[in-house]
Amino acid sequence: MSNQETQVSSLPMPPERYIANYTDENIRRNRAPRPPPPPAQHEVYSMFGIQYNNDEMIRSLESQNIKRLIPIHFDRRKELKKLNHSLLVNFLDLIDFLILNPDSPRRTEKIDDISLLFVNMHHLLNEFRPHQARETLRVMMEMQKRQRVETATRFQKHLERVREIVNTAFSALPVLDDDDDSGGAKIKTEVDPLEANAAAKNDPSYQHDRMLCKLVDAIE
């Protein structure tokens, strides 16, 4: 049994399998499976049955035992055009074989040639993935920077507006006259007589002052 190869699907599981694991009940009870930790540097990991190394982001064709049709040093745009033209020519040849002689062994050879061309084109396009990731990250950072600058600009405008309102409110305040040399201010305040009487009655010396006032009125 140990010598048997492990059958691994080249595609992810259906969404229903993930939905069953990440239900609201499993998440609330902390039963949902956690994502695996990122691989460490120089660590080899398996994905869909294929071994990958962290050092090489894109596996070379030679490491996958695939014939390389692209030179080592090349212009990607020109090579993509060449592969595209070769693909069209081989496809037309395959159609001719299917029309004239469907049982010809050349038909299988043409299918293999077309598959090899597709693999090389796919590999050539995958080599743009790091550049695409860098450009995507750069665009995201530029968008975040622009949003933060716009937010800071709006905040600065609101701050200046608030300062103008506060300065206008201060300038609208009445000017108070000096009461004495100490710089005191004379401020008139209106007091409700009922409230004043009620406050005076709570004063302990209120009854004593009232008796003195009556005595002075009697002498006069």
LUMFITI-435027 format. One line per field, with one value per residue (C-alpha): residue in three letters; x, y, z; residue number from 1. Coordinates in Angstrom, 1 decimal, m for minus. Example, Ala and Ser with C-alpha at 12.3 -4.5 7.8 and 13.67 -1.06 7.14 Angstrom:
REM LUMFITI-435027
aa <- ala, ser
east <- 12.3, 13.7
north <- m4.5, m1.1
up <- 7.8, 7.1
i <- 1, 2
//
This chain:
REM LUMFITI-435027
aa <- met, ser, asn, gln, glu, thr, gln, val, ser, ser, leu, pro, met, pro, pro, glu, arg, tyr, ile, ala, asn, tyr, thr, asp, glu, asn, ile, arg, arg, asn, arg, ala, pro, arg, pro, pro, pro, pro, pro, ala, gln, his, glu, val, tyr, ser, met, phe, gly, ile, gln, tyr, asn, asn, asp, glu, met, ile, arg, ser, leu, glu, ser, gln, asn, ile, lys, arg, leu, ile, pro, ile, his, phe, asp, arg, arg, lys, glu, leu, lys, lys, leu, asn, his, ser, leu, leu, val, asn, phe, leu, asp, leu, ile, asp, phe, leu, ile, leu, asn, pro, asp, ser, pro, arg, arg, thr, glu, lys, ile, asp, asp, ile, ser, leu, leu, phe, val, asn, met, his, his, leu, leu, asn, glu, phe, arg, pro, his, gln, ala, arg, glu, thr, leu, arg, val, met, met, glu, met, gln, lys, arg, gln, arg, val, glu, thr, ala, thr, arg, phe, gln, lys, his, leu, glu, arg, val, arg, glu, ile, val, asn, thr, ala, phe, ser, ala, leu, pro, val, leu, asp, asp, asp, asp, asp, ser, gly, gly, ala, lys, ile, lys, thr, glu, val, asp, pro, leu, glu, ala, asn, ala, ala, ala, lys, asn, asp, pro, ser, tyr, gln, his, asp, arg, met, leu, cys, lys, leu, val, asp, ala, ile, glu
east <- 0.0, 2.9, 4.1, 0.8, 0.7, m1.6, m4.4, m4.7, m7.1, m5.7, m8.7, m10.0, m12.9, m16.5, m17.8, m20.3, m17.4, m16.1, m19.5, m20.2, m17.0, m17.5, m21.1, m22.2, m22.4, m18.9, m17.5, m19.3, m18.0, m14.6, m14.8, m14.0, m10.7, m8.0, m5.9, m2.5, 0.5, 2.5, 5.5, 8.9, 11.8, 13.4, 10.5, 9.0, 5.2, 2.7, m0.3, m2.7, m0.1, 2.7, 5.8, 6.7, 9.7, 9.5, 12.7, 11.3, 8.0, 7.5, 8.8, 10.9, 9.8, 12.9, 12.0, 8.7, 10.2, 8.6, 10.4, 11.3, 10.5, 11.5, 15.2, 16.8, 17.3, 14.3, 11.8, 8.6, 6.4, 8.1, 8.1, 4.4, 3.6, 5.7, 4.0, 0.6, 1.4, 2.8, m0.3, m2.6, m0.5, m0.6, m4.3, m4.9, m2.7, m4.7, m7.9, m6.4, m5.5, m9.0, m10.6, m8.2, m7.0, m8.5, m6.8, m3.3, m0.8, 0.2, m3.1, m1.8, 1.5, m0.2, m2.4, 0.8, 2.5, m0.5, m0.5, 3.2, 2.7, m0.1, 2.1, 5.0, 2.6, 1.1, 4.5, 5.6, 2.4, 3.0, 6.4, 4.5, 2.8, 5.5, 5.4, 1.6, 1.6, 4.0, 1.9, m1.3, 0.3, 1.6, m1.8, m3.4, m0.9, m1.4, m5.2, m4.8, m2.4, m4.8, m7.7, m5.7, m4.5, m8.1, m9.3, m6.5, m7.4, m11.1, m10.2, m8.0, m10.8, m13.2, m10.6, m10.1, m13.9, m14.3, m11.5, m13.3, m16.5, m14.7, m12.9, m16.2, m17.9, m15.1, m15.2, m18.9, m18.6, m19.3, m16.4, m16.4, m15.5, m12.8, m14.2, m11.0, m7.3, m7.1, m8.8, m12.1, m15.2, m18.6, m21.2, m24.9, m26.9, m30.6, m31.8, m35.3, m36.6, m38.4, m35.2, m33.2, m35.7, m35.7, m31.9, m31.8, m34.2, m31.8, m29.1, m28.7, m28.2, m31.3, m33.6, m31.0, m30.6, m34.3, m34.7, m32.1, m33.8, m37.1, m35.4, m33.9, m37.3, m38.9, m36.3, m36.8
north <- 0.0, 2.4, 2.1, 3.3, 6.8, 9.2, 10.4, 14.2, 16.3, 19.1, 21.3, 22.6, 21.0, 22.1, 25.1, 23.0, 21.3, 24.6, 25.9, 22.9, 23.6, 27.3, 27.5, 30.2, 27.5, 26.2, 29.8, 30.7, 27.5, 28.0, 24.7, 26.1, 24.9, 27.5, 28.3, 26.7, 28.9, 30.3, 28.2, 29.2, 30.2, 27.4, 25.1, 22.7, 22.4, 20.5, 22.1, 19.9, 17.1, 19.3, 20.1, 23.8, 25.6, 29.0, 30.1, 29.8, 31.5, 30.0, 26.5, 26.2, 24.1, 21.9, 21.1, 19.9, 17.7, 19.9, 20.8, 24.5, 26.3, 29.7, 30.8, 31.8, 35.5, 36.7, 39.5, 38.3, 40.2, 38.8, 35.3, 35.4, 36.5, 33.7, 31.1, 32.5, 32.2, 28.7, 27.8, 29.0, 27.2, 23.9, 24.3, 24.7, 21.7, 19.7, 20.6, 19.5, 16.1, 15.7, 16.5, 14.5, 11.7, 11.5, 8.2, 9.5, 9.3, 12.9, 14.0, 12.9, 14.6, 17.9, 17.6, 17.1, 20.1, 22.3, 21.2, 22.0, 25.4, 26.2, 25.1, 27.3, 30.3, 29.7, 29.6, 32.8, 34.5, 33.2, 34.9, 38.2, 37.4, 38.9, 42.1, 42.1, 41.6, 44.5, 46.7, 45.8, 46.5, 49.9, 50.9, 49.9, 52.0, 54.9, 54.7, 54.6, 57.5, 59.5, 58.7, 59.7, 63.0, 63.8, 63.0, 65.2, 68.0, 67.9, 67.8, 70.9, 72.7, 71.9, 73.0, 76.3, 76.8, 76.0, 78.5, 81.2, 80.5, 80.7, 83.9, 85.5, 84.5, 86.0, 89.2, 89.5, 89.4, 92.9, 94.8, 95.0, 98.3, 98.4, 98.7, 99.6, 99.6, 95.9, 95.2, 94.0, 94.1, 95.5, 93.0, 93.6, 90.5, 90.3, 88.3, 87.0, 88.7, 85.5, 83.5, 86.2, 86.1, 82.4, 82.4, 85.1, 83.2, 80.2, 82.5, 82.2, 85.9, 86.8, 87.0, 89.0, 91.6, 91.8, 92.6, 95.4, 96.9, 97.0, 98.6, 101.4, 102.1, 102.4, 104.9, 107.1
up <- 0.0, 0.7, m2.8, m4.3, m5.5, m3.8, m6.1, m5.7, m7.6, m9.8, m8.9, m5.6, m3.8, m4.8, m2.8, m0.9, 0.9, 2.2, 3.0, 5.2, 7.2, 7.6, 8.8, 11.3, 14.0, 13.4, 13.3, 16.6, 18.3, 16.8, 15.0, 11.5, 10.2, 10.2, 7.1, 7.0, 8.0, 5.1, 4.2, 5.6, 3.4, 1.4, 2.4, m0.1, m0.1, m2.1, m3.9, m5.9, m5.9, m7.3, m5.3, m5.1, m3.7, m2.2, m3.9, m7.4, m7.9, m11.4, m12.2, m15.3, m18.2, m17.8, m14.2, m15.4, m18.2, m20.9, m24.1, m24.2, m27.4, m26.1, m26.0, m22.8, m23.8, m25.8, m26.4, m24.8, m27.2, m30.3, m28.9, m28.0, m31.6, m33.0, m30.8, m31.7, m35.5, m35.0, m33.1, m36.0, m38.6, m36.7, m36.1, m39.9, m40.5, m38.0, m39.8, m43.2, m41.7, m40.2, m43.6, m45.9, m43.7, m40.2, m39.4, m40.2, m37.3, m38.1, m36.6, m33.1, m33.7, m34.5, m31.4, m29.3, m31.1, m30.3, m26.7, m26.4, m28.0, m25.5, m22.6, m23.7, m24.2, m20.8, m19.2, m21.0, m19.7, m16.2, m16.2, m16.2, m13.0, m10.6, m12.7, m12.6, m8.8, m8.4, m10.6, m8.8, m5.5, m6.8, m8.1, m4.8, m2.8, m5.1, m4.6, m0.8, m1.0, m3.1, m0.7, 2.3, 0.7, m0.2, 3.3, 4.8, 2.3, 3.3, 7.0, 6.5, 4.8, 7.6, 10.2, 8.5, 8.3, 12.0, 12.8, 10.8, 12.7, 16.1, 15.2, 13.9, 17.2, 19.3, 17.2, 17.8, 21.6, 23.3, 24.6, 28.5, 30.3, 33.0, 36.5, 38.3, 37.9, 38.6, 35.3, 36.7, 34.5, 35.3, 34.2, 34.8, 35.6, 36.1, 39.1, 39.7, 42.9, 44.0, 43.6, 45.5, 48.4, 48.5, 48.6, 51.3, 53.6, 53.6, 54.9, 58.8, 59.2, 57.3, 60.4, 62.4, 59.5, 59.2, 63.0, 62.8, 59.8, 61.7, 64.7, 62.5, 60.9, 64.3, 65.5, 62.5
i <- 1, 2, 3, 4, 5, 6, 7, 8, 9, 10, 11, 12, 13, 14, 15, 16, 17, 18, 19, 20, 21, 22, 23, 24, 25, 26, 27, 28, 29, 30, 31, 32, 33, 34, 35, 36, 37, 38, 39, 40, 41, 42, 43, 44, 45, 46, 47, 48, 49, 50, 51, 52, 53, 54, 55, 56, 57, 58, 59, 60, 61, 62, 63, 64, 65, 66, 67, 68, 69, 70, 71, 72, 73, 74, 75, 76, 77, 78, 79, 80, 81, 82, 83, 84, 85, 86, 87, 88, 89, 90, 91, 92, 93, 94, 95, 96, 97, 98, 99, 100, 101, 102, 103, 104, 105, 106, 107, 108, 109, 110, 111, 112, 113, 114, 115, 116, 117, 118, 119, 120, 121, 122, 123, 124, 125, 126, 127, 128, 129, 130, 131, 132, 133, 134, 135, 136, 137, 138, 139, 140, 141, 142, 143, 144, 145, 146, 147, 148, 149, 150, 151, 152, 153, 154, 155, 156, 157, 158, 159, 160, 161, 162, 163, 164, 165, 166, 167, 168, 169, 170, 171, 172, 173, 174, 175, 176, 177, 178, 179, 180, 181, 182, 183, 184, 185, 186, 187, 188, 189, 190, 191, 192, 193, 194, 195, 196, 197, 198, 199, 200, 201, 202, 203, 204, 205, 206, 207, 208, 209, 210, 211, 212, 213, 214, 215, 216, 217, 218, 219, 220
//
